[in-house]
Amino acid sequence: MSLDFAILAADGGPADYLPLSMQLHHELMADASELNLAHFLRFKQYYRDMEIAPEELAAVSRDIDALLATSGSAAARTFLKQLNRLISTAVANRKPLLAMAD
């Protein structure tokens, strides 16, 4: 089971997605809590679907940058860089970012 971050295509299926394991989710949420990153902490509930509007994604990206500056594991940094790329794609296409419990 994973929490999938996705941008949807016109047909409703994922155009692009990025899975997040429970273990890595726990690590990232601990780091985000320590830094009080409110926008990233919106993903704290692993089993809850969420949609972030395109106009809110810049704030999420800033939180990701803060995490990148402090996260210890290579897996966390790799995931965060990929998530920032997915967010950039969502913003460029004026699409929301979805977090879907899978």
N, CA, C and O of each residue as an XYZ file, in Angstrom:
408
protein
N       0.840     -1.168      0.000
C       0.000      0.000      0.000
C       0.896      1.246      0.000
O       1.949      1.272      0.637
N       0.461      2.247     -0.711
C       1.211      3.502     -0.762
C       0.244      4.675     -0.834
O      -0.944      4.521     -1.116
N       0.796      5.844     -0.570
C       0.078      7.089     -0.798
C       0.604      7.606     -2.121
O       1.786      7.932     -2.234
N      -0.259      7.685     -3.124
C       0.164      8.088     -4.457
C      -0.140      9.560     -4.696
O      -1.272     10.008     -4.511
N       0.876     10.303     -5.106
C       0.707     11.688     -5.531
C       0.532     11.649     -7.037
O       1.318     11.007     -7.734
N      -0.487     12.326     -7.550
C      -0.805     12.190     -8.971
C      -1.362     13.475     -9.562
O      -1.907     14.336     -8.871
N      -1.198     13.558    -10.871
C      -1.867     14.559    -11.706
C      -2.758     13.746    -12.629
O      -2.303     12.776    -13.235
N      -4.010     14.127    -12.741
C      -4.936     13.357    -13.565
C      -4.958     13.840    -15.006
O      -4.810     15.028    -15.291
N      -5.147     12.882    -15.904
C      -5.314     13.170    -17.330
C      -6.776     13.530    -17.586
O      -7.608     13.441    -16.683
N      -7.083     13.930    -18.801
C      -8.445     14.313    -19.175
C      -9.446     13.176    -18.959
O     -10.614     13.433    -18.667
N      -9.001     11.921    -19.099
C      -9.904     10.784    -18.931
C     -10.098     10.382    -17.469
O     -10.819      9.427    -17.181
N      -9.458     11.104    -16.545
C      -9.614     10.812    -15.120
C      -8.585      9.869    -14.555
O      -8.499      9.704    -13.338
N      -7.797      9.243    -15.417
C      -6.715      8.375    -14.959
C      -5.467      9.200    -14.672
O      -5.370     10.354    -15.089
N      -4.515      8.607    -13.959
C      -3.302      9.365    -13.648
C      -2.446      9.620    -14.885
O      -2.093      8.689    -15.608
N      -2.114     10.894    -15.122
C      -1.198     11.253    -16.210
C       0.235     11.020    -15.752
O       1.100     10.642    -16.542
N       0.473     11.253    -14.457
C       1.779     11.059    -13.847
C       1.546     10.858    -12.365
O       0.670     11.499    -11.785
N       2.322      9.972    -11.734
C       2.138      9.754    -10.303
C       3.446      9.349     -9.644
O       4.401      8.944    -10.307
N       3.463      9.468     -8.329
C       4.638      9.166     -7.528
C       4.162      8.498     -6.241
O       3.437      9.118     -5.462
N       4.558      7.239     -6.000
C       4.128      6.559     -4.777
C       5.033      6.907     -3.589
O       6.230      7.149     -3.747
N       4.430      6.923     -2.406
C       5.153      7.187     -1.164
C       4.867      6.038     -0.201
O       3.713      5.796      0.155
N       5.911      5.333      0.217
C       5.740      4.222      1.151
C       5.397      4.735      2.545
O       5.649      5.895      2.869
N       4.829      3.871      3.353
C       4.460      4.240      4.708
C       5.703      4.607      5.522
O       5.673      5.562      6.298
N       6.766      3.874      5.356
C       7.998      4.134      6.103
C       8.565      5.516      5.768
O       8.938      6.271      6.666
N       8.629      5.844      4.475
C       9.149      7.143      4.064
C       8.189      8.268      4.468
O       8.622      9.365      4.823
N       6.897      7.989      4.411
C       5.900      8.960      4.864
C       6.147      9.322      6.325
O       6.129     10.497      6.693
N       6.375      8.322      7.143
C       6.623      8.549      8.567
C       7.864      9.433      8.762
O       7.842     10.370      9.561
N       8.929      9.135      8.038
C      10.158      9.930      8.133
C       9.911     11.385      7.728
O      10.324     12.308      8.430
N       9.241     11.583      6.604
C       8.997     12.938      6.107
C       8.064     13.727      7.023
O       8.268     14.923      7.232
N       7.056     13.079      7.562
C       6.128     13.775      8.452
C       6.819     14.153      9.758
O       6.537     15.212     10.318
N       7.711     13.312     10.247
C       8.473     13.658     11.454
C       9.332     14.890     11.191
O       9.383     15.803     12.016
N      10.006     14.918     10.043
C      10.834     16.074      9.682
C       9.979     17.325      9.495
O      10.342     18.403      9.965
N       8.843     17.184      8.809
C       7.960     18.333      8.562
C       7.361     18.851      9.865
O       7.191     20.060     10.026
N       7.041     17.965     10.790
C       6.512     18.385     12.096
C       7.564     19.166     12.873
O       7.274     20.196     13.482
N       8.784     18.657     12.837
C       9.879     19.332     13.534
C      10.096     20.749     13.005
O      10.428     21.661     13.763
N       9.906     20.922     11.697
C      10.099     22.230     11.064
C       8.807     23.052     10.998
O       8.813     24.191     10.531
N       7.707     22.468     11.466
C       6.393     23.123     11.448
C       5.998     23.578     10.037
O       5.612     24.729      9.830
N       6.101     22.667      9.082
C       5.797     22.952      7.676
C       4.326     22.635      7.400
O       3.983     21.537      6.961
N       3.478     23.607      7.662
C       2.029     23.413      7.629
C       1.504     22.925      6.286
O       0.583     22.109      6.245
N       2.073     23.411      5.189
C       1.550     23.017      3.875
C       1.878     21.560      3.571
O       1.036     20.843      3.030
N       3.071     21.113      3.905
C       3.434     19.716      3.669
C       2.699     18.794      4.646
O       2.360     17.660      4.307
N       2.462     19.289      5.848
C       1.774     18.472      6.856
C       0.317     18.201      6.503
O      -0.338     17.410      7.182
N      -0.198     18.827      5.473
C      -1.549     18.499      5.011
C      -1.636     17.046      4.562
O      -2.727     16.481      4.484
N      -0.478     16.434      4.262
C      -0.435     15.033      3.824
C      -0.197     14.082      4.993
O       0.143     12.918      4.781
N      -0.368     14.556      6.210
C      -0.036     13.755      7.394
C      -0.861     12.471      7.485
O      -0.350     11.442      7.929
N      -2.103     12.517      7.080
C      -2.958     11.330      7.145
C      -2.664     10.418      5.947
O      -3.044     10.725      4.818
N      -1.995      9.316      6.202
C      -1.551      8.416      5.134
C      -2.726      7.789      4.374
O      -2.613      7.523      3.177
N      -3.832      7.556      5.047
C      -4.965      6.869      4.425
C      -6.079      7.827      4.001
O      -7.232      7.417      3.872
N      -5.746      9.082      3.788
C      -6.769     10.077      3.428
C      -6.446     10.692      2.069
O      -5.323     11.134      1.826
N      -7.437     10.714      1.197
C      -7.269     11.377     -0.097
C      -7.301     12.885      0.100
O      -7.979     13.396      0.992
N      -6.558     13.587     -0.746
C      -6.501     15.038     -0.656
C      -6.228     15.614     -2.038
O      -5.554     14.997     -2.864
N      -6.758     16.795     -2.271
C      -6.503     17.529     -3.518
C      -5.966     18.906     -3.163
O      -6.554     19.629     -2.359
N      -4.835     19.261     -3.778
C      -4.227     20.576     -3.563
C      -4.382     21.364     -4.860
O      -3.912     20.938     -5.915
N      -5.037     22.504     -4.773
C      -5.297     23.355     -5.943
C      -3.979     23.906     -6.491
O      -3.018     24.098     -5.746
N      -3.948     24.158     -7.805
C      -2.712     24.669     -8.428
C      -2.159     25.918     -7.754
O      -0.943     26.066     -7.631
N      -3.035     26.816     -7.317
C      -2.564     28.063     -6.708
C      -1.962     27.853     -5.316
O      -1.329     28.766     -4.785
N      -2.143     26.682     -4.716
C      -1.574     26.373     -3.407
C      -0.261     25.610     -3.500
O       0.423     25.422     -2.493
N       0.091     25.174     -4.690
C       1.244     24.292     -4.845
C       2.585     24.984     -4.614
O       3.548     24.323     -4.225
N       2.677     26.282     -4.840
C       3.936     26.991     -4.588
C       4.297     26.909     -3.101
O       5.470     26.759     -2.759
N       3.311     27.005     -2.227
C       3.565     26.911     -0.788
C       4.031     25.505     -0.411
O       4.916     25.351      0.430
N       3.444     24.486     -1.024
C       3.875     23.110     -0.776
C       5.314     22.941     -1.254
O       6.126     22.312     -0.576
N       5.625     23.493     -2.403
C       6.975     23.404     -2.949
C       7.999     24.089     -2.038
O       9.116     23.594     -1.887
N       7.636     25.203     -1.440
C       8.544     25.870     -0.490
C       8.814     24.981      0.720
O       9.942     24.914      1.208
N       7.785     24.305      1.197
C       7.975     23.357      2.310
C       8.890     22.219      1.888
O       9.737     21.778      2.665
N       8.726     21.749      0.677
C       9.590     20.677      0.168
C      11.039     21.150      0.121
O      11.947     20.401      0.482
N      11.261     22.373     -0.315
C      12.624     22.919     -0.336
C      13.220     22.955      1.066
O      14.402     22.658      1.241
N      12.422     23.312      2.059
C      12.898     23.316      3.447
C      13.245     21.900      3.901
O      14.241     21.696      4.594
N      12.429     20.929      3.514
C      12.720     19.537      3.854
C      13.988     19.052      3.159
O      14.798     18.342      3.756
N      14.154     19.434      1.908
C      15.363     19.036      1.173
C      16.626     19.560      1.853
O      17.666     18.903      1.824
N      16.539     20.713      2.450
C      17.697     21.304      3.114
C      18.044     20.598      4.423
O      19.157     20.734      4.932
N      17.083     19.838      4.968
C      17.320     19.235      6.283
C      17.163     17.715      6.333
O      17.637     17.093      7.285
N      16.518     17.096      5.346
C      16.250     15.654      5.389
C      17.546     14.862      5.311
O      18.452     15.172      4.536
N      17.597     13.830      6.142
C      18.819     13.059      6.250
C      18.983     11.942      5.235
O      20.093     11.719      4.752
N      17.924     11.240      4.898
C      18.102     10.050      4.068
C      18.103     10.369      2.575
O      17.455     11.309      2.115
N      18.846      9.560      1.845
C      18.896      9.711      0.389
C      17.525      9.425     -0.218
O      17.126     10.077     -1.184
N      16.799      8.450      0.345
C      15.465      8.116     -0.165
C      14.521      9.297     -0.019
O      13.723      9.567     -0.916
N      14.603     10.003      1.103
C      13.739     11.170      1.325
C      14.070     12.269      0.331
O      13.166     12.869     -0.252
N      15.347     12.539      0.130
C      15.739     13.598     -0.810
C      15.310     13.246     -2.237
O      14.829     14.110     -2.971
N      15.479     12.003     -2.623
C      15.068     11.572     -3.968
C      13.569     11.753     -4.150
O      13.127     12.297     -5.162
N      12.787     11.304     -3.180
C      11.337     11.449     -3.272
C      10.938     12.918     -3.354
O      10.116     13.291     -4.191
N      11.509     13.748     -2.497
C      11.145     15.161     -2.469
C      11.475     15.862     -3.782
O      10.704     16.708     -4.235
N      12.589     15.531     -4.391
C      12.940     16.113     -5.693
C      11.935     15.683     -6.759
O      11.523     16.489     -7.593
N      11.544     14.410     -6.727
C      10.554     13.920     -7.691
C       9.198     14.579     -7.456
O       8.490     14.905     -8.410
N       8.836     14.774     -6.195
C       7.561     15.427     -5.891
C       7.585     16.880     -6.356
O       6.582     17.376     -6.869
N       8.691     17.559     -6.188
C       8.790     18.936     -6.674
C       8.652     18.993     -8.197
O       8.044     19.924     -8.725
N       9.209     18.011     -8.906
C       9.045     17.963    -10.367
C       7.581     17.734    -10.732
O       7.065     18.353    -11.663
N       6.915     16.846    -10.001
C       5.494     16.587    -10.253
C       4.670     17.857    -10.000
O       3.752     18.167    -10.759
N       4.999     18.574     -8.949
C       4.311     19.834     -8.653
C       4.549     20.843     -9.769
O       3.618     21.539    -10.174
N       5.770     20.935    -10.271
C       6.069     21.857    -11.374
C       5.222     21.531    -12.600
O       4.728     22.430    -13.281
N       5.061     20.246    -12.873
C       4.226     19.816    -13.997
C       2.770     20.203    -13.754
O       2.096     20.689    -14.661
N       2.286     19.989    -12.537
C       0.901     20.348    -12.210
C       0.678     21.847    -12.378
O      -0.328     22.263    -12.954
N       1.601     22.652    -11.884
C       1.465     24.107    -11.993
C       1.483     24.532    -13.458
O       0.662     25.350    -13.874
N       2.410     23.987    -14.240
C       2.525     24.346    -15.658
C       1.254     24.009    -16.428
O       0.897     24.699    -17.383
N       0.569     22.941    -16.005
C      -0.656     22.509    -16.679
C      -1.927     22.969    -15.972
O      -3.033     22.592    -16.359
N      -1.764     23.779    -14.941
C      -2.887     24.280    -14.137
C      -3.788     23.155    -13.639
O      -5.014     23.224    -13.726
N      -3.141     22.117    -13.116
C      -3.852     20.951    -12.596
C      -3.616     20.839    -11.095
O      -2.557     21.238    -10.608
N      -4.570     20.311    -10.364
C      -4.335     20.061     -8.938
C      -3.414     18.857     -8.749
O      -3.264     18.021     -9.640
N      -2.817     18.791     -7.590
C      -2.050     17.610     -7.188
C      -2.947     16.799     -6.274
O      -3.522     17.329     -5.323
N      -3.063     15.534     -6.561
C      -3.887     14.647     -5.732
C      -2.983     13.749     -4.913
O      -1.951     13.281     -5.393
N      -3.376     13.515     -3.682
C      -2.759     12.494     -2.849
C      -3.845     11.452     -2.631
O      -4.892     11.738     -2.049
N      -3.581     10.241     -3.107
C      -4.618      9.197     -3.072
C      -4.100      7.981     -2.325
O      -3.061      7.420     -2.672
N      -4.827      7.586     -1.310
C      -4.486      6.374     -0.575
C      -4.781      5.195     -1.475
O      -5.907      5.014     -1.937
N      -3.773      4.407     -1.716
C      -3.935      3.286     -2.651
C      -3.832      1.969     -1.916
O      -3.942      0.908     -2.531
